[in-house]
Amino acid sequence: MDEKTSHPTGSDGERPVCVHCGRTAEGGTVPATWVCSVEDGRRQYVCEACARTHIRAIEGRLDSEWW
Ligand SMILES: [Zn+2]
């Protein structure tokens, strides 16, 4: 995976936490392997492991307005 991303890392004190397992991203930045989604204007993250598990549901939710 390419580790260089243009993801804006949260500078507003918002820590990236997996919405499924509660795992916190190391260093306070979101790894490229994590999935970021927006629901109701709130940013949500899913860790690599959960992204693989829930990839279908995630894609289904993002399909309408994120991608
Ligand atoms: Zn997780």
N, CA, C, O and the ligand as a Tripos MOL2 file, in Angstrom:
@<TRIPOS>MOLECULE
protein
  269   267    68     0     0
PROTEIN
NO_CHARGES

@<TRIPOS>ATOM
      1 N           0.8380   -1.2110    0.0000 N.3       1 MET1
      2 CA          0.0000    0.0000    0.0000 C.3       1 MET1
      3 C           0.8640    1.2500    0.0000 C.2       1 MET1
      4 O           1.9400    1.2670    0.5990 O.2       1 MET1
      5 N           0.4180    2.2440   -0.6380 N.am      2 ASP2
      6 CA          1.1230    3.5250   -0.6410 C.3       2 ASP2
      7 C           0.8750    4.2380    0.6730 C.2       2 ASP2
      8 O          -0.2680    4.4730    1.0630 O.2       2 ASP2
      9 N           1.9470    4.5720    1.3390 N.am      3 GLU3
     10 CA          1.7900    5.2080    2.6400 C.3       3 GLU3
     11 C           1.5630    6.7070    2.5370 C.2       3 GLU3
     12 O           1.1740    7.3560    3.5080 O.2       3 GLU3
     13 N           1.8050    7.2380    1.3720 N.am      4 LYS4
     14 CA          1.5810    8.6740    1.2040 C.3       4 LYS4
     15 C           0.1250    8.9350    0.8400 C.2       4 LYS4
     16 O          -0.3860    8.4490   -0.1690 O.2       4 LYS4
     17 N          -0.5070    9.6990    1.6740 N.am      5 THR5
     18 CA         -1.8950   10.0180    1.4060 C.3       5 THR5
     19 C          -2.1110   11.5140    1.5480 C.2       5 THR5
     20 O          -1.3150   12.2200    2.1660 O.2       5 THR5
     21 N          -3.1780   11.9690    0.9780 N.am      6 SER6
     22 CA         -3.5060   13.3920    1.0960 C.3       6 SER6
     23 C          -4.6160   13.6110    2.1170 C.2       6 SER6
     24 O          -5.2480   14.6660    2.1720 O.2       6 SER6
     25 N          -4.8280   12.5750    2.9240 N.am      7 HIS7
     26 CA         -5.8630   12.7110    3.9370 C.3       7 HIS7
     27 C          -5.5130   13.8380    4.9100 C.2       7 HIS7
     28 O          -4.4050   13.8740    5.4450 O.2       7 HIS7
     29 N          -6.4130   14.7180    5.1290 N.am      8 PRO8
     30 CA         -6.1890   15.7420    6.1550 C.3       8 PRO8
     31 C          -6.2490   15.1080    7.5390 C.2       8 PRO8
     32 O          -7.2970   14.6230    7.9670 O.2       8 PRO8
     33 N          -5.1390   15.1170    8.2170 N.am      9 THR9
     34 CA         -5.1300   14.5260    9.5540 C.3       9 THR9
     35 C          -5.7700   15.4890   10.5400 C.2       9 THR9
     36 O          -5.5730   16.7020   10.4720 O.2       9 THR9
     37 N          -6.5250   14.9300   11.4370 N.am     10 GLY10
     38 CA         -7.3150   15.7660   12.3350 C.3      10 GLY10
     39 C          -6.4750   16.7150   13.1610 C.2      10 GLY10
     40 O          -5.6950   16.2870   14.0120 O.2      10 GLY10
     41 N          -6.6320   17.9730   12.9170 N.am     11 SER11
     42 CA         -5.9390   18.9700   13.7250 C.3      11 SER11
     43 C          -6.9140   19.6430   14.6900 C.2      11 SER11
     44 O          -6.5860   20.6180   15.3660 O.2      11 SER11
     45 N          -8.1190   19.0860   14.7270 N.am     12 ASP12
     46 CA         -9.1450   19.6570   15.5920 C.3      12 ASP12
     47 C          -9.3030   18.8510   16.8720 C.2      12 ASP12
     48 O         -10.3060   18.9740   17.5750 O.2      12 ASP12
     49 N          -8.3130   18.0340   17.1670 N.am     13 GLY13
     50 CA         -8.3690   17.2540   18.3860 C.3      13 GLY13
     51 C          -9.2140   16.0120   18.2630 C.2      13 GLY13
     52 O          -9.4630   15.3190   19.2500 O.2      13 GLY13
     53 N          -9.6490   15.7330   17.0740 N.am     14 GLU14
     54 CA        -10.4840   14.5520   16.8770 C.3      14 GLU14
     55 C          -9.5920   13.3450   16.6370 C.2      14 GLU14
     56 O          -8.8750   13.2820   15.6380 O.2      14 GLU14
     57 N          -9.6380   12.3960   17.5480 N.am     15 ARG15
     58 CA         -8.7840   11.2200   17.3960 C.3      15 ARG15
     59 C          -9.4550   10.1750   16.5250 C.2      15 ARG15
     60 O         -10.6410    9.8880   16.6870 O.2      15 ARG15
     61 N          -8.7100    9.6190   15.6210 N.am     16 PRO16
     62 CA         -9.2630    8.5570   14.7840 C.3      16 PRO16
     63 C          -9.4450    7.2730   15.5760 C.2      16 PRO16
     64 O          -8.4720    6.6650   16.0220 O.2      16 PRO16
     65 N         -10.6800    6.8690   15.7450 N.am     17 VAL17
     66 CA        -11.0000    5.6470   16.4720 C.3      17 VAL17
     67 C         -11.9020    4.7890   15.6040 C.2      17 VAL17
     68 O         -12.8680    5.2720   15.0130 O.2      17 VAL17
     69 N         -11.5730    3.5270   15.5400 N.am     18 CYS18
     70 CA        -12.3930    2.6090   14.7570 C.3      18 CYS18
     71 C         -13.7990    2.5270   15.3600 C.2      18 CYS18
     72 O         -13.9680    2.3020   16.5580 O.2      18 CYS18
     73 N         -14.7930    2.7160   14.5040 N.am     19 VAL19
     74 CA        -16.1700    2.7150   15.0020 C.3      19 VAL19
     75 C         -16.6480    1.3070   15.3330 C.2      19 VAL19
     76 O         -17.6730    1.1310   15.9910 O.2      19 VAL19
     77 N         -15.9050    0.3110   14.8760 N.am     20 HIS20
     78 CA        -16.3310   -1.0710   15.0930 C.3      20 HIS20
     79 C         -15.6940   -1.6790   16.3320 C.2      20 HIS20
     80 O         -16.3850   -2.2930   17.1450 O.2      20 HIS20
     81 N         -14.3950   -1.5180   16.4870 N.am     21 CYS21
     82 CA        -13.7100   -2.1890   17.5970 C.3      21 CYS21
     83 C         -13.1290   -1.1980   18.6070 C.2      21 CYS21
     84 O         -12.6200   -1.6080   19.6500 O.2      21 CYS21
     85 N         -13.2020    0.0980   18.3080 N.am     22 GLY22
     86 CA        -12.7360    1.0830   19.2660 C.3      22 GLY22
     87 C         -11.2230    1.2590   19.2940 C.2      22 GLY22
     88 O         -10.6890    1.9470   20.1640 O.2      22 GLY22
     89 N         -10.5560    0.6580   18.3730 N.am     23 ARG23
     90 CA         -9.1080    0.7590   18.2830 C.3      23 ARG23
     91 C          -8.7050    2.1740   17.8640 C.2      23 ARG23
     92 O          -9.3080    2.7750   16.9750 O.2      23 ARG23
     93 N          -7.6690    2.6870   18.5300 N.am     24 THR24
     94 CA         -7.2090    4.0310   18.2300 C.3      24 THR24
     95 C          -5.9980    3.9810   17.3170 C.2      24 THR24
     96 O          -5.0920    3.1710   17.5130 O.2      24 THR24
     97 N          -5.9890    4.8450   16.3280 N.am     25 ALA25
     98 CA         -4.8680    4.8820   15.3940 C.3      25 ALA25
     99 C          -3.6010    5.3380   16.1060 C.2      25 ALA25
    100 O          -3.6340    6.2420   16.9400 O.2      25 ALA25
    101 N          -2.5020    4.7090   15.7710 N.am     26 GLU26
    102 CA         -1.2370    5.0540   16.4050 C.3      26 GLU26
    103 C          -0.7640    6.4210   15.9380 C.2      26 GLU26
    104 O          -0.8540    6.7580   14.7570 O.2      26 GLU26
    105 N          -0.2630    7.1940   16.8770 N.am     27 GLY27
    106 CA          0.3060    8.4930   16.5240 C.3      27 GLY27
    107 C          -0.7390    9.5580   16.2420 C.2      27 GLY27
    108 O          -0.4000   10.6940   15.9120 O.2      27 GLY27
    109 N          -2.0250    9.1910   16.3720 N.am     28 GLY28
    110 CA         -3.0730   10.1720   16.1650 C.3      28 GLY28
    111 C          -3.3390   10.4890   14.7070 C.2      28 GLY28
    112 O          -4.1250   11.3840   14.3970 O.2      28 GLY28
    113 N          -2.6910    9.7630   13.8110 N.am     29 THR29
    114 CA         -2.9580    9.9610   12.3950 C.3      29 THR29
    115 C          -3.5940    8.7140   11.8190 C.2      29 THR29
    116 O          -3.3860    7.6080   12.3190 O.2      29 THR29
    117 N          -4.3550    8.8960   10.7860 N.am     30 VAL30
    118 CA         -5.0730    7.7760   10.2130 C.3      30 VAL30
    119 C          -4.1930    7.0420    9.2090 C.2      30 VAL30
    120 O          -3.7500    7.6280    8.2210 O.2      30 VAL30
    121 N          -3.9430    5.7790    9.4580 N.am     31 PRO31
    122 CA         -3.1660    4.9920    8.4870 C.3      31 PRO31
    123 C          -3.8790    4.9140    7.1520 C.2      31 PRO31
    124 O          -5.1050    4.9940    7.0810 O.2      31 PRO31
    125 N          -3.1030    4.7580    6.1040 N.am     32 ALA32
    126 CA         -3.6910    4.6790    4.7590 C.3      32 ALA32
    127 C          -4.5960    3.4710    4.6070 C.2      32 ALA32
    128 O          -5.4560    3.4260    3.7270 O.2      32 ALA32
    129 N          -4.3910    2.5010    5.4720 N.am     33 THR33
    130 CA         -5.1770    1.2740    5.3830 C.3      33 THR33
    131 C          -6.5350    1.4170    6.0490 C.2      33 THR33
    132 O          -7.4170    0.5780    5.8690 O.2      33 THR33
    133 N          -6.6950    2.4810    6.8170 N.am     34 TRP34
    134 CA         -7.9920    2.7080    7.4610 C.3      34 TRP34
    135 C          -8.9680    3.3240    6.4680 C.2      34 TRP34
    136 O          -8.5740    3.9640    5.4930 O.2      34 TRP34
    137 N         -10.2330    3.1150    6.7410 N.am     35 VAL35
    138 CA        -11.2660    3.6720    5.8850 C.3      35 VAL35
    139 C         -11.9280    4.8310    6.6060 C.2      35 VAL35
    140 O         -12.3380    4.7160    7.7610 O.2      35 VAL35
    141 N         -12.0250    5.9460    5.9030 N.am     36 CYS36
    142 CA        -12.6740    7.1130    6.4830 C.3      36 CYS36
    143 C         -14.0030    7.3450    5.7840 C.2      36 CYS36
    144 O         -14.0870    7.3200    4.5570 O.2      36 CYS36
    145 N         -15.0360    7.5710    6.5800 N.am     37 SER37
    146 CA        -16.3390    7.8550    5.9980 C.3      37 SER37
    147 C         -16.9860    8.9930    6.7600 C.2      37 SER37
    148 O         -16.5760    9.3250    7.8730 O.2      37 SER37
    149 N         -17.9930    9.5850    6.1550 N.am     38 VAL38
    150 CA        -18.6720   10.6960    6.8100 C.3      38 VAL38
    151 C         -20.1480   10.3730    6.9140 C.2      38 VAL38
    152 O         -20.8160   10.1030    5.9160 O.2      38 VAL38
    153 N         -20.6460   10.4060    8.1460 N.am     39 GLU39
    154 CA        -22.0700   10.2050    8.3420 C.3      39 GLU39
    155 C         -22.6360   11.3640    9.1380 C.2      39 GLU39
    156 O         -22.1540   11.6790   10.2270 O.2      39 GLU39
    157 N         -23.6580   11.9950    8.5890 N.am     40 ASP40
    158 CA        -24.2920   13.1190    9.2690 C.3      40 ASP40
    159 C         -23.2740   14.2010    9.6230 C.2      40 ASP40
    160 O         -23.3800   14.8580   10.6590 O.2      40 ASP40
    161 N         -22.2980   14.3720    8.7530 N.am     41 GLY41
    162 CA        -21.2990   15.4060    8.9590 C.3      41 GLY41
    163 C         -20.2100   15.0380    9.9470 C.2      41 GLY41
    164 O         -19.3110   15.8330   10.2220 O.2      41 GLY41
    165 N         -20.2960   13.8220   10.4820 N.am     42 ARG42
    166 CA        -19.2760   13.3760   11.4230 C.3      42 ARG42
    167 C         -18.3530   12.3750   10.7520 C.2      42 ARG42
    168 O         -18.7990   11.4680   10.0490 O.2      42 ARG42
    169 N         -17.0680   12.5540   10.9790 N.am     43 ARG43
    170 CA        -16.0920   11.6800   10.3590 C.3      43 ARG43
    171 C         -15.9480   10.3980   11.1670 C.2      43 ARG43
    172 O         -15.7810   10.4270   12.3870 O.2      43 ARG43
    173 N         -16.0150    9.2970   10.4750 N.am     44 GLN44
    174 CA        -15.8880    8.0100   11.1490 C.3      44 GLN44
    175 C         -14.7930    7.2010   10.4910 C.2      44 GLN44
    176 O         -14.5860    7.2710    9.2790 O.2      44 GLN44
    177 N         -14.0950    6.4330   11.3080 N.am     45 TYR45
    178 CA        -12.9890    5.6410   10.8040 C.3      45 TYR45
    179 C         -13.2230    4.1700   11.0830 C.2      45 TYR45
    180 O         -13.8410    3.7900   12.0770 O.2      45 TYR45
    181 N         -12.7090    3.3560   10.1770 N.am     46 VAL46
    182 CA        -12.7510    1.9090   10.3560 C.3      46 VAL46
    183 C         -11.3410    1.3800   10.1360 C.2      46 VAL46
    184 O         -10.7040    1.6720    9.1240 O.2      46 VAL46
    185 N         -10.8680    0.6050   11.0900 N.am     47 CYS47
    186 CA         -9.5020    0.1150   11.0060 C.3      47 CYS47
    187 C          -9.3700   -0.9370    9.9050 C.2      47 CYS47
    188 O         -10.3520   -1.4180    9.3390 O.2      47 CYS47
    189 N          -8.1240   -1.2650    9.6330 N.am     48 GLU48
    190 CA         -7.8480   -2.1700    8.5240 C.3      48 GLU48
    191 C          -8.5660   -3.4950    8.6800 C.2      48 GLU48
    192 O          -9.1850   -3.9940    7.7400 O.2      48 GLU48
    193 N          -8.4780   -4.0670    9.8850 N.am     49 ALA49
    194 CA         -9.0810   -5.3720   10.1200 C.3      49 ALA49
    195 C         -10.5920   -5.3150    9.9420 C.2      49 ALA49
    196 O         -11.1830   -6.1840    9.3010 O.2      49 ALA49
    197 N         -11.2120   -4.2890   10.5130 N.am     50 CYS50
    198 CA        -12.6630   -4.1670   10.4190 C.3      50 CYS50
    199 C         -13.0880   -3.8040    9.0020 C.2      50 CYS50
    200 O         -14.1580   -4.2060    8.5450 O.2      50 CYS50
    201 N         -12.2530   -3.0500    8.3170 N.am     51 ALA51
    202 CA        -12.5800   -2.6780    6.9450 C.3      51 ALA51
    203 C         -12.7080   -3.9190    6.0800 C.2      51 ALA51
    204 O         -13.5850   -4.0130    5.2220 O.2      51 ALA51
    205 N         -11.8210   -4.8650    6.3220 N.am     52 ARG52
    206 CA        -11.8890   -6.1170    5.5660 C.3      52 ARG52
    207 C         -13.1360   -6.8970    5.9080 C.2      52 ARG52
    208 O         -13.7670   -7.5040    5.0430 O.2      52 ARG52
    209 N         -13.4830   -6.8720    7.1820 N.am     53 THR53
    210 CA        -14.6440   -7.6290    7.6360 C.3      53 THR53
    211 C         -15.9430   -6.9980    7.1410 C.2      53 THR53
    212 O         -16.8830   -7.6770    6.7290 O.2      53 THR53
    213 N         -15.9490   -5.6640    7.2010 N.am     54 HIS54
    214 CA        -17.2110   -4.9720    6.9120 C.3      54 HIS54
    215 C         -17.1810   -4.2340    5.5800 C.2      54 HIS54
    216 O         -17.9540   -3.3040    5.3500 O.2      54 HIS54
    217 N         -16.2780   -4.6650    4.7120 N.am     55 ILE55
    218 CA        -16.0660   -3.9050    3.4850 C.3      55 ILE55
    219 C         -17.3530   -3.7480    2.6700 C.2      55 ILE55
    220 O         -17.5880   -2.6970    2.0740 O.2      55 ILE55
    221 N         -18.1570   -4.7580    2.6470 N.am     56 ARG56
    222 CA        -19.3820   -4.6800    1.8430 C.3      56 ARG56
    223 C         -20.3460   -3.6540    2.4150 C.2      56 ARG56
    224 O         -20.9150   -2.8390    1.6900 O.2      56 ARG56
    225 N         -20.5170   -3.7100    3.7140 N.am     57 ALA57
    226 CA        -21.4250   -2.7670    4.3490 C.3      57 ALA57
    227 C         -20.9050   -1.3390    4.2150 C.2      57 ALA57
    228 O         -21.6700   -0.4000    3.9950 O.2      57 ALA57
    229 N         -19.6070   -1.2020    4.3520 N.am     58 ILE58
    230 CA        -19.0070    0.1240    4.2560 C.3      58 ILE58
    231 C         -19.2070    0.6970    2.8620 C.2      58 ILE58
    232 O         -19.6190    1.8460    2.6990 O.2      58 ILE58
    233 N         -18.9140   -0.1090    1.8790 N.am     59 GLU59
    234 CA        -19.0600    0.3650    0.5110 C.3      59 GLU59
    235 C         -20.5130    0.7150    0.2090 C.2      59 GLU59
    236 O         -20.7970    1.6810   -0.4990 O.2      59 GLU59
    237 N         -21.4190   -0.0770    0.7510 N.am     60 GLY60
    238 CA        -22.8220    0.1800    0.5310 C.3      60 GLY60
    239 C         -23.2400    1.5150    1.1150 C.2      60 GLY60
    240 O         -24.0380    2.2420    0.5230 O.2      60 GLY60
    241 N         -22.6920    1.8350    2.2890 N.am     61 ARG61
    242 CA        -23.0570    3.0740    2.9450 C.3      61 ARG61
    243 C         -22.4310    4.2830    2.2540 C.2      61 ARG61
    244 O         -23.0260    5.3580    2.1920 O.2      61 ARG61
    245 N         -21.2200    4.0850    1.7390 N.am     62 LEU62
    246 CA        -20.5260    5.2130    1.1400 C.3      62 LEU62
    247 C         -20.9810    5.4650   -0.2920 C.2      62 LEU62
    248 O         -20.7750    6.5450   -0.8460 O.2      62 LEU62
    249 N         -21.5820    4.4800   -0.8590 N.am     63 ASP63
    250 CA        -21.8210    4.5160   -2.2840 C.3      63 ASP63
    251 C         -22.5790    5.7520   -2.7320 C.2      63 ASP63
    252 O         -22.2960    6.2970   -3.7990 O.2      63 ASP63
    253 N         -23.5320    6.2000   -1.9390 N.am     64 SER64
    254 CA        -24.4440    7.2290   -2.3910 C.3      64 SER64
    255 C         -23.7960    8.5940   -2.5470 C.2      64 SER64
    256 O         -24.0370    9.2920   -3.5330 O.2      64 SER64
    257 N         -22.9720    8.9760   -1.5730 N.am     65 GLU65
    258 CA        -22.5130   10.3520   -1.6120 C.3      65 GLU65
    259 C         -21.0150   10.5370   -1.3990 C.2      65 GLU65
    260 O         -20.4970   11.6380   -1.5870 O.2      65 GLU65
    261 N         -20.3220    9.4880   -1.0140 N.am     66 TRP66
    262 CA        -18.9000    9.6780   -0.7150 C.3      66 TRP66
    263 C         -18.0290    9.3680   -1.9160 C.2      66 TRP66
    264 O         -17.0890   10.1140   -2.1870 O.2      66 TRP66
    265 N         -18.2920    8.3360   -2.6220 N.am     67 TRP67
    266 CA        -17.4290    7.9570   -3.7400 C.3      67 TRP67
    267 C         -17.9260    8.5550   -5.0420 C.2      67 TRP67
    268 O         -17.3200    8.3410   -6.0920 O.2      67 TRP67
    269 ZN        -11.6780   -1.9210   14.0270 Zn       68 ZN68
@<TRIPOS>BOND
     1     1     2 1
     2     2     3 1
     3     3     4 2
     4     3     5 am
     5     5     6 1
     6     6     7 1
     7     7     8 2
     8     7     9 am
     9     9    10 1
    10    10    11 1
    11    11    12 2
    12    11    13 am
    13    13    14 1
    14    14    15 1
    15    15    16 2
    16    15    17 am
    17    17    18 1
    18    18    19 1
    19    19    20 2
    20    19    21 am
    21    21    22 1
    22    22    23 1
    23    23    24 2
    24    23    25 am
    25    25    26 1
    26    26    27 1
    27    27    28 2
    28    27    29 am
    29    29    30 1
    30    30    31 1
    31    31    32 2
    32    31    33 am
    33    33    34 1
    34    34    35 1
    35    35    36 2
    36    35    37 am
    37    37    38 1
    38    38    39 1
    39    39    40 2
    40    39    41 am
    41    41    42 1
    42    42    43 1
    43    43    44 2
    44    43    45 am
    45    45    46 1
    46    46    47 1
    47    47    48 2
    48    47    49 am
    49    49    50 1
    50    50    51 1
    51    51    52 2
    52    51    53 am
    53    53    54 1
    54    54    55 1
    55    55    56 2
    56    55    57 am
    57    57    58 1
    58    58    59 1
    59    59    60 2
    60    59    61 am
    61    61    62 1
    62    62    63 1
    63    63    64 2
    64    63    65 am
    65    65    66 1
    66    66    67 1
    67    67    68 2
    68    67    69 am
    69    69    70 1
    70    70    71 1
    71    71    72 2
    72    71    73 am
    73    73    74 1
    74    74    75 1
    75    75    76 2
    76    75    77 am
    77    77    78 1
    78    78    79 1
    79    79    80 2
    80    79    81 am
    81    81    82 1
    82    82    83 1
    83    83    84 2
    84    83    85 am
    85    85    86 1
    86    86    87 1
    87    87    88 2
    88    87    89 am
    89    89    90 1
    90    90    91 1
    91    91    92 2
    92    91    93 am
    93    93    94 1
    94    94    95 1
    95    95    96 2
    96    95    97 am
    97    97    98 1
    98    98    99 1
    99    99   100 2
   100    99   101 am
   101   101   102 1
   102   102   103 1
   103   103   104 2
   104   103   105 am
   105   105   106 1
   106   106   107 1
   107   107   108 2
   108   107   109 am
   109   109   110 1
   110   110   111 1
   111   111   112 2
   112   111   113 am
   113   113   114 1
   114   114   115 1
   115   115   116 2
   116   115   117 am
   117   117   118 1
   118   118   119 1
   119   119   120 2
   120   119   121 am
   121   121   122 1
   122   122   123 1
   123   123   124 2
   124   123   125 am
   125   125   126 1
   126   126   127 1
   127   127   128 2
   128   127   129 am
   129   129   130 1
   130   130   131 1
   131   131   132 2
   132   131   133 am
   133   133   134 1
   134   134   135 1
   135   135   136 2
   136   135   137 am
   137   137   138 1
   138   138   139 1
   139   139   140 2
   140   139   141 am
   141   141   142 1
   142   142   143 1
   143   143   144 2
   144   143   145 am
   145   145   146 1
   146   146   147 1
   147   147   148 2
   148   147   149 am
   149   149   150 1
   150   150   151 1
   151   151   152 2
   152   151   153 am
   153   153   154 1
   154   154   155 1
   155   155   156 2
   156   155   157 am
   157   157   158 1
   158   158   159 1
   159   159   160 2
   160   159   161 am
   161   161   162 1
   162   162   163 1
   163   163   164 2
   164   163   165 am
   165   165   166 1
   166   166   167 1
   167   167   168 2
   168   167   169 am
   169   169   170 1
   170   170   171 1
   171   171   172 2
   172   171   173 am
   173   173   174 1
   174   174   175 1
   175   175   176 2
   176   175   177 am
   177   177   178 1
   178   178   179 1
   179   179   180 2
   180   179   181 am
   181   181   182 1
   182   182   183 1
   183   183   184 2
   184   183   185 am
   185   185   186 1
   186   186   187 1
   187   187   188 2
   188   187   189 am
   189   189   190 1
   190   190   191 1
   191   191   192 2
   192   191   193 am
   193   193   194 1
   194   194   195 1
   195   195   196 2
   196   195   197 am
   197   197   198 1
   198   198   199 1
   199   199   200 2
   200   199   201 am
   201   201   202 1
   202   202   203 1
   203   203   204 2
   204   203   205 am
   205   205   206 1
   206   206   207 1
   207   207   208 2
   208   207   209 am
   209   209   210 1
   210   210   211 1
   211   211   212 2
   212   211   213 am
   213   213   214 1
   214   214   215 1
   215   215   216 2
   216   215   217 am
   217   217   218 1
   218   218   219 1
   219   219   220 2
   220   219   221 am
   221   221   222 1
   222   222   223 1
   223   223   224 2
   224   223   225 am
   225   225   226 1
   226   226   227 1
   227   227   228 2
   228   227   229 am
   229   229   230 1
   230   230   231 1
   231   231   232 2
   232   231   233 am
   233   233   234 1
   234   234   235 1
   235   235   236 2
   236   235   237 am
   237   237   238 1
   238   238   239 1
   239   239   240 2
   240   239   241 am
   241   241   242 1
   242   242   243 1
   243   243   244 2
   244   243   245 am
   245   245   246 1
   246   246   247 1
   247   247   248 2
   248   247   249 am
   249   249   250 1
   250   250   251 1
   251   251   252 2
   252   251   253 am
   253   253   254 1
   254   254   255 1
   255   255   256 2
   256   255   257 am
   257   257   258 1
   258   258   259 1
   259   259   260 2
   260   259   261 am
   261   261   262 1
   262   262   263 1
   263   263   264 2
   264   263   265 am
   265   265   266 1
   266   266   267 1
   267   267   268 2
@<TRIPOS>SUBSTRUCTURE
     1 MET1         2 RESIDUE 1 A MET
     2 ASP2         6 RESIDUE 1 A ASP
     3 GLU3        10 RESIDUE 1 A GLU
     4 LYS4        14 RESIDUE 1 A LYS
     5 THR5        18 RESIDUE 1 A THR
     6 SER6        22 RESIDUE 1 A SER
     7 HIS7        26 RESIDUE 1 A HIS
     8 PRO8        30 RESIDUE 1 A PRO
     9 THR9        34 RESIDUE 1 A THR
    10 GLY10       38 RESIDUE 1 A GLY
    11 SER11       42 RESIDUE 1 A SER
    12 ASP12       46 RESIDUE 1 A ASP
    13 GLY13       50 RESIDUE 1 A GLY
    14 GLU14       54 RESIDUE 1 A GLU
    15 ARG15       58 RESIDUE 1 A ARG
    16 PRO16       62 RESIDUE 1 A PRO
    17 VAL17       66 RESIDUE 1 A VAL
    18 CYS18       70 RESIDUE 1 A CYS
    19 VAL19       74 RESIDUE 1 A VAL
    20 HIS20       78 RESIDUE 1 A HIS
    21 CYS21       82 RESIDUE 1 A CYS
    22 GLY22       86 RESIDUE 1 A GLY
    23 ARG23       90 RESIDUE 1 A ARG
    24 THR24       94 RESIDUE 1 A THR
    25 ALA25       98 RESIDUE 1 A ALA
    26 GLU26      102 RESIDUE 1 A GLU
    27 GLY27      106 RESIDUE 1 A GLY
    28 GLY28      110 RESIDUE 1 A GLY
    29 THR29      114 RESIDUE 1 A THR
    30 VAL30      118 RESIDUE 1 A VAL
    31 PRO31      122 RESIDUE 1 A PRO
    32 ALA32      126 RESIDUE 1 A ALA
    33 THR33      130 RESIDUE 1 A THR
    34 TRP34      134 RESIDUE 1 A TRP
    35 VAL35      138 RESIDUE 1 A VAL
    36 CYS36      142 RESIDUE 1 A CYS
    37 SER37      146 RESIDUE 1 A SER
    38 VAL38      150 RESIDUE 1 A VAL
    39 GLU39      154 RESIDUE 1 A GLU
    40 ASP40      158 RESIDUE 1 A ASP
    41 GLY41      162 RESIDUE 1 A GLY
    42 ARG42      166 RESIDUE 1 A ARG
    43 ARG43      170 RESIDUE 1 A ARG
    44 GLN44      174 RESIDUE 1 A GLN
    45 TYR45      178 RESIDUE 1 A TYR
    46 VAL46      182 RESIDUE 1 A VAL
    47 CYS47      186 RESIDUE 1 A CYS
    48 GLU48      190 RESIDUE 1 A GLU
    49 ALA49      194 RESIDUE 1 A ALA
    50 CYS50      198 RESIDUE 1 A CYS
    51 ALA51      202 RESIDUE 1 A ALA
    52 ARG52      206 RESIDUE 1 A ARG
    53 THR53      210 RESIDUE 1 A THR
    54 HIS54      214 RESIDUE 1 A HIS
    55 ILE55      218 RESIDUE 1 A ILE
    56 ARG56      222 RESIDUE 1 A ARG
    57 ALA57      226 RESIDUE 1 A ALA
    58 ILE58      230 RESIDUE 1 A ILE
    59 GLU59      234 RESIDUE 1 A GLU
    60 GLY60      238 RESIDUE 1 A GLY
    61 ARG61      242 RESIDUE 1 A ARG
    62 LEU62      246 RESIDUE 1 A LEU
    63 ASP63      250 RESIDUE 1 A ASP
    64 SER64      254 RESIDUE 1 A SER
    65 GLU65      258 RESIDUE 1 A GLU
    66 TRP66      262 RESIDUE 1 A TRP
    67 TRP67      266 RESIDUE 1 A TRP
    68 ZN68       269 GROUP 0 **** ****
